[in-house]
Amino acid sequence: MAALVAVSELAYLILRIVGAVVLGCLGVAALRSAWRCHRTGPAATEPAAAASRRAPSVRRAFAEGLVTNLANPKAAVFMVAFFPQFIPASAAVLPATLALASLQNTIELCLYLAFVAAVGRAGRALTSSRVRARLEAVTGTVLLGLGLRVALNPR
């Protein structure tokens, strides 16, 4: 897919638009959540906050993560632009690329696990309805901005 995006202007355009739509949808959902918290007030959102803390099913969480990653053109662009300079001329391209991708995934996994541990420790403060509404508003605004940037940014 990365090779297709690198050589096909149409494939890149489609992937860019899909990525922008996904970011826009995530941003709108976050802003709607922030607006609901703001409109109903802190006392009324506590039961809603408790209900929203229920973990999604593993299947749903995996599907959301997969769709988000597949709609993200940065990963493909990064691989095409960054990995080739680290592959020796004498090495087979596929195994070397898979090794680099595995290394990248391992590093990202460690970073995300550290992030999850930090957020887990700060969980009580982050689930306060007032803090949650502000985080949702900031996140929604950033996601909408990124979606617009992806949509309007040429190659």
N, CA, C and O atoms as a GROMACS GRO file, in nm:
protein
  620
    1MET      N    1   0.082  -0.118   0.000
    1MET     CA    2   0.000   0.000   0.000
    1MET      C    3   0.087   0.126   0.000
    1MET      O    4   0.053   0.225  -0.064
    2ALA      N    5   0.198   0.120   0.073
    2ALA     CA    6   0.288   0.236   0.076
    2ALA      C    7   0.344   0.265  -0.062
    2ALA      O    8   0.357   0.382  -0.100
    3ALA      N    9   0.378   0.160  -0.137
    3ALA     CA   10   0.429   0.180  -0.273
    3ALA      C   11   0.321   0.240  -0.362
    3ALA      O   12   0.350   0.327  -0.444
    4LEU      N   13   0.199   0.194  -0.348
    4LEU     CA   14   0.088   0.247  -0.428
    4LEU      C   15   0.066   0.395  -0.398
    4LEU      O   16   0.048   0.475  -0.489
    5VAL      N   17   0.068   0.431  -0.271
    5VAL     CA   18   0.049   0.570  -0.231
    5VAL      C   19   0.164   0.657  -0.283
    5VAL      O   20   0.144   0.772  -0.321
    6ALA      N   21   0.285   0.600  -0.282
    6ALA     CA   22   0.402   0.677  -0.326
    6ALA      C   23   0.397   0.709  -0.475
    6ALA      O   24   0.445   0.815  -0.517
    7VAL      N   25   0.341   0.621  -0.556
    7VAL     CA   26   0.342   0.642  -0.701
    7VAL      C   27   0.209   0.690  -0.758
    7VAL      O   28   0.206   0.740  -0.870
    8SER      N   29   0.102   0.676  -0.685
    8SER     CA   30  -0.029   0.710  -0.738
    8SER      C   31  -0.085   0.833  -0.668
    8SER      O   32  -0.112   0.832  -0.548
    9GLU      N   33  -0.102   0.938  -0.745
    9GLU     CA   34  -0.160   1.061  -0.691
    9GLU      C   35  -0.303   1.038  -0.644
    9GLU      O   36  -0.345   1.091  -0.541
   10LEU      N   37  -0.379   0.959  -0.720
   10LEU     CA   38  -0.518   0.931  -0.684
   10LEU      C   39  -0.526   0.852  -0.554
   10LEU      O   40  -0.609   0.883  -0.468
   11ALA      N   41  -0.442   0.750  -0.537
   11ALA     CA   42  -0.442   0.670  -0.414
   11ALA      C   43  -0.407   0.758  -0.295
   11ALA      O   44  -0.466   0.745  -0.188
   12TYR      N   45  -0.310   0.846  -0.313
   12TYR     CA   46  -0.271   0.936  -0.204
   12TYR      C   47  -0.387   1.030  -0.170
   12TYR      O   48  -0.416   1.053  -0.052
   13LEU      N   49  -0.453   1.083  -0.272
   13LEU     CA   50  -0.567   1.173  -0.249
   13LEU      C   51  -0.678   1.102  -0.173
   13LEU      O   52  -0.734   1.158  -0.078
   14ILE      N   53  -0.711   0.980  -0.214
   14ILE     CA   54  -0.817   0.904  -0.147
   14ILE      C   55  -0.778   0.876  -0.002
   14ILE      O   56  -0.859   0.894   0.088
   15LEU      N   57  -0.655   0.832   0.020
   15LEU     CA   58  -0.609   0.802   0.156
   15LEU      C   59  -0.609   0.929   0.240
   15LEU      O   60  -0.645   0.925   0.358
   16ARG      N   61  -0.568   1.040   0.182
   16ARG     CA   62  -0.566   1.168   0.254
   16ARG      C   63  -0.708   1.210   0.292
   16ARG      O   64  -0.730   1.256   0.405
   17ILE      N   65  -0.803   1.196   0.200
   17ILE     CA   66  -0.941   1.234   0.230
   17ILE      C   67  -1.002   1.143   0.336
   17ILE      O   68  -1.070   1.190   0.427
   18VAL      N   69  -0.977   1.014   0.326
   18VAL     CA   70  -1.028   0.920   0.427
   18VAL      C   71  -0.969   0.953   0.564
   18VAL      O   72  -1.040   0.954   0.664
   19GLY      N   73  -0.839   0.981   0.568
   19GLY     CA   74  -0.774   1.018   0.694
   19GLY      C   75  -0.834   1.145   0.752
   19GLY      O   76  -0.856   1.154   0.873
   20ALA      N   77  -0.860   1.244   0.665
   20ALA     CA   78  -0.918   1.370   0.711
   20ALA      C   79  -1.059   1.348   0.766
   20ALA      O   80  -1.098   1.407   0.867
   21VAL      N   81  -1.137   1.263   0.698
   21VAL     CA   82  -1.273   1.235   0.745
   21VAL      C   83  -1.270   1.164   0.880
   21VAL      O   84  -1.348   1.198   0.969
   22VAL      N   85  -1.180   1.068   0.897
   22VAL     CA   86  -1.170   0.997   1.025
   22VAL      C   87  -1.132   1.095   1.136
   22VAL      O   88  -1.192   1.094   1.244
   23LEU      N   89  -1.032   1.180   1.110
   23LEU     CA   90  -0.993   1.279   1.211
   23LEU      C   91  -1.109   1.374   1.242
   23LEU      O   92  -1.132   1.408   1.358
   24GLY      N   93  -1.181   1.416   1.138
   24GLY     CA   94  -1.294   1.504   1.159
   24GLY      C   95  -1.403   1.439   1.243
   24GLY      O   96  -1.458   1.501   1.334
   25CYS      N   97  -1.434   1.313   1.214
   25CYS     CA   98  -1.536   1.241   1.292
   25CYS      C   99  -1.494   1.226   1.437
   25CYS      O  100  -1.576   1.245   1.527
   26LEU      N  101  -1.367   1.193   1.461
   26LEU     CA  102  -1.318   1.181   1.598
   26LEU      C  103  -1.324   1.316   1.669
   26LEU      O  104  -1.360   1.322   1.786
   27GLY      N  105  -1.289   1.424   1.598
   27GLY     CA  106  -1.294   1.557   1.657
   27GLY      C  107  -1.435   1.600   1.692
   27GLY      O  108  -1.459   1.654   1.800
   28VAL      N  109  -1.529   1.575   1.601
   28VAL     CA  110  -1.669   1.610   1.628
   28VAL      C  111  -1.722   1.529   1.746
   28VAL      O  112  -1.792   1.584   1.831
   29ALA      N  113  -1.689   1.401   1.752
   29ALA     CA  114  -1.735   1.318   1.865
   29ALA      C  115  -1.680   1.372   1.998
   29ALA      O  116  -1.752   1.376   2.097
   30ALA      N  117  -1.554   1.411   1.999
   30ALA     CA  118  -1.494   1.465   2.122
   30ALA      C  119  -1.560   1.597   2.160
   30ALA      O  120  -1.588   1.621   2.278
   31LEU      N  121  -1.585   1.685   2.062
   31LEU     CA  122  -1.650   1.812   2.092
   31LEU      C  123  -1.793   1.792   2.140
   31LEU      O  124  -1.839   1.863   2.230
   32ARG      N  125  -1.865   1.696   2.082
   32ARG     CA  126  -2.001   1.668   2.128
   32ARG      C  127  -2.000   1.619   2.273
   32ARG      O  128  -2.086   1.657   2.353
   33SER      N  129  -1.904   1.535   2.305
   33SER     CA  130  -1.892   1.484   2.441
   33SER      C  131  -1.862   1.599   2.538
   33SER      O  132  -1.920   1.605   2.646
   34ALA      N  133  -1.773   1.689   2.498
   34ALA     CA  134  -1.741   1.804   2.584
   34ALA      C  135  -1.862   1.893   2.600
   34ALA      O  136  -1.887   1.944   2.710
   35TRP      N  137  -1.938   1.913   2.494
   35TRP     CA  138  -2.057   1.998   2.501
   35TRP      C  139  -2.162   1.937   2.593
   35TRP      O  140  -2.228   2.008   2.669
   36ARG      N  141  -2.179   1.804   2.584
   36ARG     CA  142  -2.275   1.736   2.672
   36ARG      C  143  -2.235   1.754   2.818
   36ARG      O  144  -2.321   1.783   2.901
   37CYS      N  145  -2.108   1.739   2.849
   37CYS     CA  146  -2.061   1.756   2.988
   37CYS      C  147  -2.082   1.899   3.033
   37CYS      O  148  -2.123   1.923   3.147
   38HIS      N  149  -2.055   1.994   2.944
   38HIS     CA  150  -2.070   2.136   2.979
   38HIS      C  151  -2.217   2.172   3.000
   38HIS      O  152  -2.250   2.245   3.093
   39ARG      N  153  -2.304   2.121   2.913
   39ARG     CA  154  -2.446   2.155   2.918
   39ARG      C  155  -2.516   2.096   3.040
   39ARG      O  156  -2.602   2.162   3.100
   40THR      N  157  -2.481   1.974   3.076
   40THR     CA  158  -2.552   1.908   3.186
   40THR      C  159  -2.495   1.942   3.322
   40THR      O  160  -2.560   1.917   3.423
   41GLY      N  161  -2.376   1.997   3.328
   41GLY     CA  162  -2.316   2.035   3.455
   41GLY      C  163  -2.241   1.920   3.518
   41GLY      O  164  -2.264   1.804   3.484
   42PRO      N  165  -2.150   1.951   3.612
   42PRO     CA  166  -2.066   1.848   3.673
   42PRO      C  167  -2.142   1.743   3.751
   42PRO      O  168  -2.107   1.625   3.745
   43ALA      N  169  -2.244   1.782   3.824
   43ALA     CA  170  -2.315   1.685   3.908
   43ALA      C  171  -2.391   1.584   3.824
   43ALA      O  172  -2.398   1.466   3.860
   44ALA      N  173  -2.448   1.628   3.712
   44ALA     CA  174  -2.528   1.539   3.630
   44ALA      C  175  -2.444   1.445   3.546
   44ALA      O  176  -2.493   1.342   3.500
   45THR      N  177  -2.316   1.480   3.526
   45THR     CA  178  -2.234   1.396   3.438
   45THR      C  179  -2.163   1.283   3.511
   45THR      O  180  -2.106   1.195   3.447
   46GLU      N  181  -2.166   1.283   3.644
   46GLU     CA  182  -2.096   1.177   3.716
   46GLU      C  183  -2.148   1.037   3.679
   46GLU      O  184  -2.066   0.949   3.653
   47PRO      N  185  -2.280   1.011   3.676
   47PRO     CA  186  -2.326   0.879   3.633
   47PRO      C  187  -2.287   0.850   3.487
   47PRO      O  188  -2.250   0.738   3.453
   48ALA      N  189  -2.295   0.954   3.402
   48ALA     CA  190  -2.256   0.934   3.262
   48ALA      C  191  -2.107   0.906   3.252
   48ALA      O  192  -2.064   0.823   3.172
   49ALA      N  193  -2.029   0.974   3.334
   49ALA     CA  194  -1.884   0.950   3.332
   49ALA      C  195  -1.854   0.809   3.380
   49ALA      O  196  -1.767   0.742   3.324
   50ALA      N  197  -1.926   0.763   3.482
   50ALA     CA  198  -1.904   0.627   3.529
   50ALA      C  199  -1.942   0.526   3.423
   50ALA      O  200  -1.874   0.424   3.406
   51ALA      N  201  -2.051   0.551   3.350
   51ALA     CA  202  -2.093   0.460   3.244
   51ALA      C  203  -1.994   0.461   3.129
   51ALA      O  204  -1.968   0.357   3.068
   52SER      N  205  -1.938   0.579   3.100
   52SER     CA  206  -1.845   0.585   2.987
   52SER      C  207  -1.710   0.524   3.021
   52SER      O  208  -1.631   0.496   2.931
   53ARG      N  209  -1.682   0.504   3.150
   53ARG     CA  210  -1.554   0.443   3.189
   53ARG      C  211  -1.552   0.293   3.165
   53ARG      O  212  -1.447   0.230   3.172
   54ARG      N  213  -1.669   0.234   3.138
   54ARG     CA  214  -1.671   0.091   3.110
   54ARG      C  215  -1.587   0.065   2.988
   54ARG      O  216  -1.601   0.132   2.885
   55ALA      N  217  -1.501  -0.031   2.998
   55ALA     CA  218  -1.409  -0.061   2.888
   55ALA      C  219  -1.485  -0.120   2.769
   55ALA      O  220  -1.575  -0.202   2.787
   56PRO      N  221  -1.449  -0.077   2.647
   56PRO     CA  222  -1.512  -0.138   2.530
   56PRO      C  223  -1.462  -0.282   2.517
   56PRO      O  224  -1.361  -0.320   2.577
   57SER      N  225  -1.532  -0.360   2.437
   57SER     CA  226  -1.487  -0.497   2.418
   57SER      C  227  -1.352  -0.495   2.347
   57SER      O  228  -1.317  -0.398   2.279
   58VAL      N  229  -1.278  -0.602   2.363
   58VAL     CA  230  -1.147  -0.613   2.299
   58VAL      C  231  -1.162  -0.604   2.148
   58VAL      O  232  -1.081  -0.539   2.081
   59ARG      N  233  -1.264  -0.667   2.094
   59ARG     CA  234  -1.287  -0.665   1.949
   59ARG      C  235  -1.313  -0.522   1.901
   59ARG      O  236  -1.258  -0.480   1.799
   60ARG      N  237  -1.397  -0.449   1.973
   60ARG     CA  238  -1.428  -0.311   1.932
   60ARG      C  239  -1.305  -0.221   1.944
   60ARG      O  240  -1.278  -0.140   1.856
   61ALA      N  241  -1.230  -0.235   2.052
   61ALA     CA  242  -1.110  -0.154   2.069
   61ALA      C  243  -1.009  -0.183   1.959
   61ALA      O  244  -0.946  -0.091   1.906
   62PHE      N  245  -0.992  -0.312   1.925
   62PHE     CA  246  -0.900  -0.349   1.817
   62PHE      C  247  -0.947  -0.292   1.684
   62PHE      O  248  -0.866  -0.239   1.608
   63ALA      N  249  -1.077  -0.301   1.656
   63ALA     CA  250  -1.131  -0.250   1.530
   63ALA      C  251  -1.112  -0.099   1.519
   63ALA      O  252  -1.076  -0.048   1.413
   64GLU      N  253  -1.137  -0.027   1.628
   64GLU     CA  254  -1.118   0.118   1.626
   64GLU      C  255  -0.971   0.154   1.601
   64GLU      O  256  -0.941   0.243   1.522
   65GLY      N  257  -0.882   0.084   1.668
   65GLY     CA  258  -0.739   0.109   1.648
   65GLY      C  259  -0.694   0.075   1.507
   65GLY      O  260  -0.614   0.148   1.448
   66LEU      N  261  -0.746  -0.034   1.453
   66LEU     CA  262  -0.710  -0.075   1.317
   66LEU      C  263  -0.757   0.028   1.214
   66LEU      O  264  -0.681   0.066   1.126
   67VAL      N  265  -0.882   0.072   1.226
   67VAL     CA  266  -0.935   0.172   1.132
   67VAL      C  267  -0.856   0.301   1.143
   67VAL      O  268  -0.823   0.363   1.042
   68THR      N  269  -0.825   0.343   1.265
   68THR     CA  270  -0.748   0.466   1.284
   68THR      C  271  -0.611   0.455   1.219
   68THR      O  272  -0.566   0.548   1.153
   69ASN      N  273  -0.544   0.343   1.238
   69ASN     CA  274  -0.410   0.327   1.180
   69ASN      C  275  -0.414   0.311   1.029
   69ASN      O  276  -0.326   0.365   0.961
   70LEU      N  277  -0.512   0.240   0.976
   70LEU     CA  278  -0.520   0.224   0.831
   70LEU      C  279  -0.556   0.354   0.761
   70LEU      O  280  -0.519   0.375   0.645
   71ALA      N  281  -0.627   0.442   0.829
   71ALA     CA  282  -0.665   0.570   0.770
   71ALA      C  283  -0.558   0.677   0.790
   71ALA      O  284  -0.577   0.792   0.749
   72ASN      N  285  -0.448   0.642   0.851
   72ASN     CA  286  -0.342   0.737   0.881
   72ASN      C  287  -0.233   0.730   0.774
   72ASN      O  288  -0.154   0.635   0.775
   73PRO      N  289  -0.226   0.825   0.683
   73PRO     CA  290  -0.126   0.819   0.577
   73PRO      C  291   0.016   0.843   0.626
   73PRO      O  292   0.112   0.815   0.554
   74LYS      N  293   0.032   0.896   0.748
   74LYS     CA  294   0.166   0.925   0.796
   74LYS      C  295   0.252   0.800   0.808
   74LYS      O  296   0.372   0.804   0.781
   75ALA      N  297   0.193   0.689   0.847
   75ALA     CA  298   0.270   0.566   0.863
   75ALA      C  299   0.328   0.522   0.729
   75ALA      O  300   0.445   0.485   0.721
   76ALA      N  301   0.247   0.524   0.624
   76ALA     CA  302   0.294   0.484   0.491
   76ALA      C  303   0.399   0.582   0.439
   76ALA      O  304   0.501   0.540   0.385
   77VAL      N  305   0.375   0.710   0.456
   77VAL     CA  306   0.470   0.812   0.410
   77VAL      C  307   0.601   0.798   0.488
   77VAL      O  308   0.709   0.810   0.430
   78PHE      N  309   0.591   0.774   0.618
   78PHE     CA  310   0.712   0.758   0.700
   78PHE      C  311   0.794   0.639   0.652
   78PHE      O  312   0.916   0.649   0.635
   79MET      N  313   0.727   0.525   0.629
   79MET     CA  314   0.801   0.407   0.582
   79MET      C  315   0.869   0.433   0.449
   79MET      O  316   0.986   0.397   0.432
   80VAL      N  317   0.799   0.494   0.356
   80VAL     CA  318   0.855   0.518   0.222
   80VAL      C  319   0.972   0.616   0.230
   80VAL      O  320   1.071   0.600   0.159
   81ALA      N  321   0.960   0.718   0.315
   81ALA     CA  322   1.062   0.822   0.320
   81ALA      C  323   1.180   0.788   0.412
   81ALA      O  324   1.292   0.828   0.384
   82PHE      N  325   1.155   0.716   0.518
   82PHE     CA  326   1.256   0.700   0.622
   82PHE      C  327   1.329   0.566   0.618
   82PHE      O  328   1.451   0.562   0.633
   83PHE      N  329   1.258   0.458   0.598
   83PHE     CA  330   1.320   0.325   0.605
   83PHE      C  331   1.426   0.297   0.499
   83PHE      O  332   1.529   0.238   0.533
   84PRO      N  333   1.409   0.336   0.373
   84PRO     CA  334   1.507   0.296   0.271
   84PRO      C  335   1.651   0.337   0.300
   84PRO      O  336   1.743   0.265   0.261
   85GLN      N  337   1.672   0.448   0.368
   85GLN     CA  338   1.809   0.490   0.394
   85GLN      C  339   1.881   0.400   0.495
   85GLN      O  340   2.003   0.406   0.507
   86PHE      N  341   1.806   0.316   0.566
   86PHE     CA  342   1.868   0.226   0.663
   86PHE      C  343   1.878   0.081   0.615
   86PHE      O  344   1.923  -0.006   0.689
   87ILE      N  345   1.838   0.057   0.492
   87ILE     CA  346   1.847  -0.077   0.437
   87ILE      C  347   1.975  -0.086   0.354
   87ILE      O  348   1.990  -0.014   0.255
   88PRO      N  349   2.068  -0.173   0.394
   88PRO     CA  350   2.193  -0.187   0.318
   88PRO      C  351   2.164  -0.235   0.175
   88PRO      O  352   2.070  -0.310   0.151
   89ALA      N  353   2.246  -0.191   0.082
   89ALA     CA  354   2.227  -0.227  -0.059
   89ALA      C  355   2.236  -0.378  -0.080
   89ALA      O  356   2.171  -0.432  -0.169
   90SER      N  357   2.315  -0.446   0.001
   90SER     CA  358   2.333  -0.589  -0.015
   90SER      C  359   2.223  -0.672   0.053
   90SER      O  360   2.215  -0.793   0.032
   91ALA      N  361   2.139  -0.608   0.134
   91ALA     CA  362   2.036  -0.681   0.209
   91ALA      C  363   1.910  -0.698   0.127
   91ALA      O  364   1.880  -0.618   0.038
   92ALA      N  365   1.836  -0.803   0.158
   92ALA     CA  366   1.705  -0.823   0.096
   92ALA      C  367   1.610  -0.717   0.155
   92ALA      O  368   1.608  -0.695   0.276
   93VAL      N  369   1.533  -0.654   0.069
   93VAL     CA  370   1.451  -0.540   0.110
   93VAL      C  371   1.340  -0.581   0.207
   93VAL      O  372   1.321  -0.516   0.310
   94LEU      N  373   1.268  -0.686   0.176
   94LEU     CA  374   1.153  -0.723   0.260
   94LEU      C  375   1.194  -0.759   0.403
   94LEU      O  376   1.136  -0.705   0.496
   95PRO      N  377   1.292  -0.849   0.424
   95PRO     CA  378   1.329  -0.881   0.563
   95PRO      C  379   1.384  -0.760   0.639
   95PRO      O  380   1.356  -0.743   0.758
   96ALA      N  381   1.462  -0.676   0.570
   96ALA     CA  382   1.517  -0.558   0.638
   96ALA      C  383   1.405  -0.460   0.674
   96ALA      O  384   1.406  -0.402   0.783
   97THR      N  385   1.309  -0.442   0.586
   97THR     CA  386   1.196  -0.354   0.613
   97THR      C  387   1.112  -0.409   0.728
   97THR      O  388   1.069  -0.333   0.815
   98LEU      N  389   1.088  -0.539   0.729
   98LEU     CA  390   1.012  -0.600   0.838
   98LEU      C  391   1.085  -0.586   0.971
   98LEU      O  392   1.022  -0.565   1.075
   99ALA      N  393   1.218  -0.598   0.969
   99ALA     CA  394   1.296  -0.580   1.092
   99ALA      C  395   1.284  -0.436   1.142
   99ALA      O  396   1.266  -0.414   1.262
  100LEU      N  397   1.294  -0.339   1.053
  100LEU     CA  398   1.280  -0.199   1.092
  100LEU      C  399   1.139  -0.171   1.144
  100LEU      O  400   1.121  -0.100   1.243
  101ALA      N  401   1.038  -0.226   1.076
  101ALA     CA  402   0.900  -0.206   1.120
  101ALA      C  403   0.878  -0.269   1.257
  101ALA      O  404   0.808  -0.212   1.342
  102SER      N  405   0.937  -0.385   1.280
  102SER     CA  406   0.924  -0.451   1.411
  102SER      C  407   0.991  -0.368   1.520
  102SER      O  408   0.937  -0.354   1.630
  103LEU      N  409   1.106  -0.312   1.490
  103LEU     CA  410   1.174  -0.225   1.586
  103LEU      C  411   1.090  -0.102   1.617
  103LEU      O  412   1.075  -0.064   1.733
  104GLN      N  413   1.035  -0.041   1.512
  104GLN     CA  414   0.949   0.076   1.532
  104GLN      C  415   0.828   0.040   1.617
  104GLN      O  416   0.792   0.114   1.708
  105ASN      N  417   0.764  -0.073   1.588
  105ASN     CA  418   0.647  -0.115   1.665
  105ASN      C  419   0.682  -0.144   1.810
  105ASN      O  420   0.603  -0.113   1.899
  106THR      N  421   0.798  -0.202   1.834
  106THR     CA  422   0.841  -0.231   1.971
  106THR      C  423   0.863  -0.101   2.049
  106THR      O  424   0.820  -0.090   2.164
  107ILE      N  425   0.928  -0.004   1.986
  107ILE     CA  426   0.951   0.125   2.052
  107ILE      C  427   0.818   0.193   2.081
  107ILE      O  428   0.797   0.244   2.191
  108GLU      N  429   0.727   0.194   1.983
  108GLU     CA  430   0.596   0.257   2.004
  108GLU      C  431   0.517   0.185   2.112
  108GLU      O  432   0.449   0.250   2.192
  109LEU      N  433   0.525   0.053   2.116
  109LEU     CA  434   0.454  -0.022   2.220
  109LEU      C  435   0.504   0.018   2.358
  109LEU      O  436   0.423   0.038   2.449
  110CYS      N  437   0.634   0.029   2.375
  110CYS     CA  438   0.690   0.070   2.504
  110CYS      C  439   0.645   0.211   2.542
  110CYS      O  440   0.610   0.237   2.657
  111LEU      N  441   0.646   0.302   2.444
  111LEU     CA  442   0.600   0.439   2.471
  111LEU      C  443   0.453   0.442   2.509
  111LEU      O  444   0.415   0.511   2.604
  112TYR      N  445   0.370   0.368   2.436
  112TYR     CA  446   0.227   0.368   2.467
  112TYR      C  447   0.198   0.301   2.600
  112TYR      O  448   0.109   0.345   2.673
  113LEU      N  449   0.271   0.196   2.634
  113LEU     CA  450   0.252   0.133   2.765
  113LEU      C  451   0.290   0.228   2.877
  113LEU      O  452   0.222   0.233   2.980
  114ALA      N  453   0.397   0.305   2.859
  114ALA     CA  454   0.435   0.405   2.959
  114ALA      C  455   0.327   0.512   2.969
  114ALA      O  456   0.296   0.559   3.079
  115PHE      N  457   0.271   0.552   2.857
  115PHE     CA  458   0.164   0.651   2.857
  115PHE      C  459   0.041   0.597   2.929
  115PHE      O  460  -0.020   0.669   3.009
  116VAL      N  461   0.005   0.474   2.903
  116VAL     CA  462  -0.110   0.412   2.969
  116VAL      C  463  -0.087   0.404   3.120
  116VAL      O  464  -0.178   0.430   3.198
  117ALA      N  465   0.035   0.369   3.160
  117ALA     CA  466   0.065   0.361   3.303
  117ALA      C  467   0.054   0.499   3.368
  117ALA      O  468   0.001   0.511   3.479
  118ALA      N  469   0.102   0.602   3.300
  118ALA     CA  470   0.094   0.738   3.355
  118ALA      C  471  -0.051   0.784   3.365
  118ALA      O  472  -0.091   0.842   3.466
  119VAL      N  473  -0.129   0.759   3.262
  119VAL     CA  474  -0.270   0.798   3.264
  119VAL      C  475  -0.345   0.718   3.370
  119VAL      O  476  -0.434   0.772   3.436
  120GLY      N  477  -0.311   0.590   3.386
  120GLY     CA  478  -0.375   0.508   3.489
  120GLY      C  479  -0.353   0.565   3.628
  120GLY      O  480  -0.442   0.562   3.712
  121ARG      N  481  -0.233   0.616   3.652
  121ARG     CA  482  -0.205   0.675   3.783
  121ARG      C  483  -0.279   0.807   3.803
  121ARG      O  484  -0.317   0.842   3.915
  122ALA      N  485  -0.300   0.879   3.694
  122ALA     CA  486  -0.369   1.008   3.703
  122ALA      C  487  -0.519   0.992   3.678
  122ALA      O  488  -0.589   1.091   3.658
  123GLY      N  489  -0.568   0.870   3.678
  123GLY     CA  490  -0.706   0.840   3.640
  123GLY      C  491  -0.812   0.916   3.716
  123GLY      O  492  -0.908   0.964   3.656
  124ARG      N  493  -0.798   0.929   3.848
  124ARG     CA  494  -0.902   0.995   3.927
  124ARG      C  495  -0.917   1.141   3.885
  124ARG      O  496  -1.028   1.190   3.869
  125ALA      N  497  -0.805   1.210   3.868
  125ALA     CA  498  -0.812   1.351   3.827
  125ALA      C  499  -0.867   1.364   3.684
  125ALA      O  500  -0.941   1.457   3.655
  126LEU      N  501  -0.830   1.271   3.598
  126LEU     CA  502  -0.872   1.279   3.458
  126LEU      C  503  -1.018   1.241   3.438
  126LEU      O  504  -1.076   1.276   3.335
  127THR      N  505  -1.080   1.172   3.533
  127THR     CA  506  -1.220   1.135   3.518
  127THR      C  507  -1.314   1.236   3.582
  127THR      O  508  -1.436   1.220   3.574
  128SER      N  509  -1.261   1.338   3.644
  128SER     CA  510  -1.346   1.446   3.693
  128SER      C  511  -1.419   1.506   3.574
  128SER      O  512  -1.359   1.527   3.469
  129SER      N  513  -1.548   1.532   3.589
  129SER     CA  514  -1.627   1.578   3.476
  129SER      C  515  -1.577   1.710   3.419
  129SER      O  516  -1.580   1.731   3.298
  130ARG      N  517  -1.532   1.798   3.504
  130ARG     CA  518  -1.482   1.928   3.456
  130ARG      C  519  -1.353   1.909   3.376
  130ARG      O  520  -1.339   1.964   3.267
  131VAL      N  521  -1.260   1.833   3.428
  131VAL     CA  522  -1.135   1.808   3.358
  131VAL      C  523  -1.162   1.730   3.229
  131VAL      O  524  -1.103   1.759   3.125
  132ARG      N  525  -1.250   1.634   3.238
  132ARG     CA  526  -1.282   1.552   3.121
  132ARG      C  527  -1.342   1.638   3.010
  132ARG      O  528  -1.306   1.621   2.893
  133ALA      N  529  -1.432   1.728   3.044
  133ALA     CA  530  -1.493   1.815   2.942
  133ALA      C  531  -1.386   1.902   2.876
  133ALA      O  532  -1.389   1.921   2.754
  134ARG      N  533  -1.296   1.954   2.954
  134ARG     CA  534  -1.189   2.037   2.895
  134ARG      C  535  -1.096   1.955   2.806
  134ARG      O  536  -1.057   1.999   2.698
  135LEU      N  537  -1.060   1.836   2.852
  135LEU     CA  538  -0.975   1.749   2.769
  135LEU      C  539  -1.045   1.712   2.638
  135LEU      O  540  -0.982   1.711   2.532
  136GLU      N  541  -1.174   1.681   2.646
  136GLU     CA  542  -1.249   1.647   2.525
  136GLU      C  543  -1.254   1.766   2.430
  136GLU      O  544  -1.240   1.749   2.309
  137ALA      N  545  -1.273   1.886   2.483
  137ALA     CA  546  -1.281   2.006   2.398
  137ALA      C  547  -1.146   2.032   2.330
  137ALA      O  548  -1.142   2.060   2.210
  138VAL      N  549  -1.039   2.023   2.405
  138VAL     CA  550  -0.906   2.045   2.347
  138VAL      C  551  -0.875   1.937   2.243
  138VAL      O  552  -0.828   1.966   2.133
  139THR      N  553  -0.903   1.811   2.278
  139THR     CA  554  -0.878   1.702   2.186
  139THR      C  555  -0.960   1.716   2.059
  139THR      O  556  -0.908   1.698   1.949
  140GLY      N  557  -1.086   1.748   2.073
  140GLY     CA  558  -1.172   1.766   1.956
  140GLY      C  559  -1.123   1.877   1.866
  140GLY      O  560  -1.122   1.862   1.744
  141THR      N  561  -1.084   1.988   1.925
  141THR     CA  562  -1.033   2.100   1.846
  141THR      C  563  -0.905   2.062   1.772
  141THR      O  564  -0.889   2.093   1.654
  142VAL      N  565  -0.815   1.995   1.841
  142VAL     CA  566  -0.689   1.952   1.777
  142VAL      C  567  -0.716   1.854   1.664
  142VAL      O  568  -0.657   1.865   1.557
  143LEU      N  569  -0.805   1.756   1.687
  143LEU     CA  570  -0.836   1.658   1.583
  143LEU      C  571  -0.901   1.723   1.462
  143LEU      O  572  -0.868   1.688   1.348
  144LEU      N  573  -0.992   1.817   1.484
  144LEU     CA  574  -1.052   1.888   1.371
  144LEU      C  575  -0.947   1.969   1.295
  144LEU      O  576  -0.947   1.971   1.172
  145GLY      N  577  -0.859   2.034   1.368
  145GLY     CA  578  -0.750   2.109   1.303
  145GLY      C  579  -0.659   2.019   1.221
  145GLY      O  580  -0.621   2.053   1.109
  146LEU      N  581  -0.625   1.905   1.278
  146LEU     CA  582  -0.540   1.810   1.204
  146LEU      C  583  -0.613   1.755   1.082
  146LEU      O  584  -0.553   1.738   0.976
  147GLY      N  585  -0.742   1.728   1.097
  147GLY     CA  586  -0.820   1.680   0.983
  147GLY      C  587  -0.822   1.782   0.871
  147GLY      O  588  -0.809   1.745   0.754
  148LEU      N  589  -0.840   1.910   0.905
  148LEU     CA  590  -0.838   2.015   0.803
  148LEU      C  591  -0.699   2.026   0.738
  148LEU      O  592  -0.687   2.045   0.617
  149ARG      N  593  -0.596   2.015   0.822
  149ARG     CA  594  -0.461   2.022   0.766
  149ARG      C  595  -0.433   1.907   0.670
  149ARG      O  596  -0.375   1.927   0.564
  150VAL      N  597  -0.474   1.787   0.708
  150VAL     CA  598  -0.455   1.672   0.620
  150VAL      C  599  -0.534   1.690   0.491
  150VAL      O  600  -0.484   1.659   0.383
  151ALA      N  601  -0.656   1.741   0.501
  151ALA     CA  602  -0.740   1.757   0.382
  151ALA      C  603  -0.686   1.864   0.289
  151ALA      O  604  -0.694   1.850   0.167
  152LEU      N  605  -0.631   1.970   0.344
  152LEU     CA  606  -0.588   2.083   0.262
  152LEU      C  607  -0.440   2.081   0.224
  152LEU      O  608  -0.396   2.159   0.140
  153ASN      N  609  -0.364   1.992   0.287
  153ASN     CA  610  -0.220   1.988   0.262
  153ASN      C  611  -0.188   1.908   0.136
  153ASN      O  612  -0.218   1.789   0.130
  154PRO      N  613  -0.129   1.970   0.037
  154PRO     CA  614  -0.091   1.893  -0.081
  154PRO      C  615   0.026   1.801  -0.048
  154PRO      O  616   0.086   1.811   0.059
  155ARG      N  617   0.057   1.714  -0.140
  155ARG     CA  618   0.167   1.618  -0.120
  155ARG      C  619   0.286   1.690  -0.064
  155ARG      O  620   0.389   1.629  -0.040
   0.00000   0.00000   0.00000
